[in-house]
Amino acid sequence: MGSEKEKMLNGELYDADVPELLAERERARKLARRYNRTTSDDAETQRNLLEELFGSLGDECYVEPPFRCDYGYNIHVGENFYANFDCVMLDECRVEVGRNCMLGPSVHIYTATHPLDADERISGQEYANPVTVGENVWIGGQAVLNPGVTVGDNAVVASGAIVTEDVPENVVVQGNPATVVKDLEADD
């Protein structure tokens, strides 16, 4: 059967209000608040806090404060990662971001979701699905990546796009829901 945390990480229905998960979310919020009070001239403190907060962090990574997340330890970013102001990652499941990725301001990445059935939803049970972003991806400001999506290598997600399905490699997507508007390989 497993603990509520194990259920959460495995994408099963779980109760988020158990003491272990409440404490882990509070830990992440405290670290994020400390991070959000840092200034750009304190790169060492910023790096140390991100290393403590994230599951893994590549070289040459920078996150503009403010930043918010639920757990932190489910976030894994590759080298040369940049997130602009007001990024939010609801990381109940793994958020994997490859090398050389840029997130515009107010990008939101959600792994958390809730049952469609009203009675299940009212019960407080929830679940999560991982989000994966390939390498060399640019996600424009105020874009949203929904639970369970994968964004392929070299893709561009336009500002304001709502990604509800997987994004292929080497394309530009835009809109709500996001659809392919340009094949980047066709331009070679």
C-alpha positions in Angstrom: 0.0 0.0 0.0 2.8 2.5 0.8 3.0 5.8 2.7 1.2 8.9 1.4 4.5 10.2 0.2 5.2 7.0 -1.8 1.7 7.3 -3.3 2.3 10.9 -4.2 5.6 10.1 -5.9 4.1 7.2 -7.8 1.2 9.2 -9.2 -1.5 7.5 -7.0 -4.3 9.2 -5.1 -2.9 10.3 -1.7 -3.6 12.5 1.3 -1.5 15.7 1.2 -2.4 16.6 4.7 -0.4 14.0 6.6 2.3 15.3 9.0 5.3 14.1 6.8 4.1 16.0 3.7 3.0 19.1 5.7 6.4 19.3 7.2 8.2 18.8 3.8 6.1 21.6 2.2 6.9 23.9 5.2 10.6 23.2 4.8 10.4 24.1 1.1 8.5 27.3 1.8 11.1 28.3 4.4 13.9 27.7 2.0 12.1 29.5 -0.8 11.4 32.5 1.5 15.1 32.7 2.4 16.0 32.4 -1.3 13.5 35.1 -2.3 15.2 37.5 0.2 18.6 37.2 -1.5 20.1 39.7 -3.9 21.9 39.1 -7.2 25.2 40.0 -5.6 25.0 37.0 -3.2 25.4 34.3 -5.8 27.0 31.9 -3.3 24.1 32.0 -0.9 21.6 31.6 -3.8 23.4 28.6 -5.1 23.6 27.0 -1.7 19.9 27.5 -1.0 19.0 26.1 -4.4 21.2 23.1 -3.8 19.4 22.5 -0.5 16.0 23.0 -2.0 16.2 21.2 -5.4 16.7 17.5 -5.9 19.6 18.2 -8.3 21.1 21.4 -9.9 23.5 21.6 -12.8 26.3 24.2 -13.1 25.6 27.8 -14.2 21.9 27.8 -13.0 20.1 30.9 -11.9 16.6 31.5 -10.7 15.3 35.1 -10.3 13.5 35.6 -7.0 10.7 35.3 -6.3 10.4 31.5 -6.8 7.8 29.1 -5.3 7.5 25.4 -5.1 5.8 22.7 -3.0 8.6 20.3 -2.1 11.7 21.3 -4.0 13.3 17.9 -3.9 11.4 16.7 -6.9 12.9 19.5 -9.1 15.9 18.5 -11.2 17.5 21.0 -13.6 20.4 20.6 -15.9 23.3 22.9 -16.4 22.8 26.4 -17.8 19.2 26.7 -16.5 17.6 30.1 -16.1 14.2 30.9 -14.6 12.9 34.5 -14.7 10.9 36.2 -12.0 7.8 34.6 -10.4 8.4 31.0 -11.5 6.1 28.4 -9.8 6.7 24.7 -9.7 4.2 22.5 -8.0 6.5 19.5 -7.7 4.4 16.7 -6.1 6.0 14.5 -8.8 9.3 14.9 -10.5 10.0 18.0 -12.6 12.9 17.3 -14.9 14.4 20.1 -16.9 17.3 19.5 -19.3 20.4 21.5 -20.1 20.3 25.0 -21.6 16.7 25.7 -20.8 15.2 29.1 -20.2 11.9 29.9 -18.5 10.3 33.4 -19.0 8.7 35.3 -16.2 5.7 33.7 -14.4 6.1 30.3 -16.0 4.2 27.7 -14.0 4.9 24.0 -14.0 2.3 21.8 -12.4 2.6 18.1 -11.5 -0.3 18.3 -9.0 -3.8 17.6 -10.1 -7.1 16.5 -8.6 -9.8 13.9 -9.4 -12.5 14.8 -11.9 -15.1 13.0 -9.8 -16.5 15.6 -7.4 -16.9 13.2 -4.4 -13.2 12.1 -4.7 -12.1 15.7 -5.1 -14.0 16.9 -2.1 -12.5 14.0 0.0 -9.1 15.9 -0.2 -7.4 13.1 -2.2 -5.1 14.3 -5.0 -2.5 12.9 -7.3 0.4 14.0 -9.5 2.0 13.3 -12.8 5.7 14.2 -13.7 6.7 16.9 -16.1 9.7 16.6 -18.3 11.4 19.3 -20.3 14.1 18.3 -22.8 17.3 20.2 -23.6 17.7 23.6 -25.2 14.0 24.5 -24.5 12.7 28.0 -24.2 9.4 28.5 -22.4 8.0 32.0 -22.8 6.5 34.2 -20.0 3.2 33.1 -18.4 3.2 29.7 -20.1 1.8 26.8 -18.1 2.9 23.2 -18.3 0.2 20.9 -17.0 0.7 17.6 -15.2 2.1 14.7 -17.2 3.4 16.6 -20.2 6.8 16.3 -21.9 8.4 19.1 -23.9 10.8 17.8 -26.5 14.4 19.0 -27.1 14.9 22.3 -28.9 11.2 23.3 -28.6 9.8 26.7 -28.0 6.7 27.3 -25.9 5.3 30.7 -26.7 4.3 33.2 -24.0 0.9 32.5 -22.5 0.7 29.0 -24.0 -1.2 26.3 -22.0 0.5 23.0 -22.6 -1.9 20.1 -22.0 -0.3 17.5 -24.3 3.3 16.5 -25.1 5.3 18.9 -27.3 7.4 17.3 -30.0 11.1 18.2 -30.5 12.1 21.1 -32.7 8.7 22.9 -32.9 7.1 26.1 -31.7 3.8 25.8 -29.8 1.4 28.5 -28.8 -2.2 29.1 -27.7 -4.7 27.5 -25.3 -4.4 24.6 -25.6 -0.9 24.8 -27.1 -0.7 23.6 -30.7 2.2 23.4 -33.1 2.5 26.5 -35.2 6.0 26.1 -36.6 8.4 23.2 -37.4 11.9 24.4 -36.6 13.6 21.7 -38.6 11.7 22.7 -41.8 13.5 26.0 -41.7 16.9 24.5 -42.0 
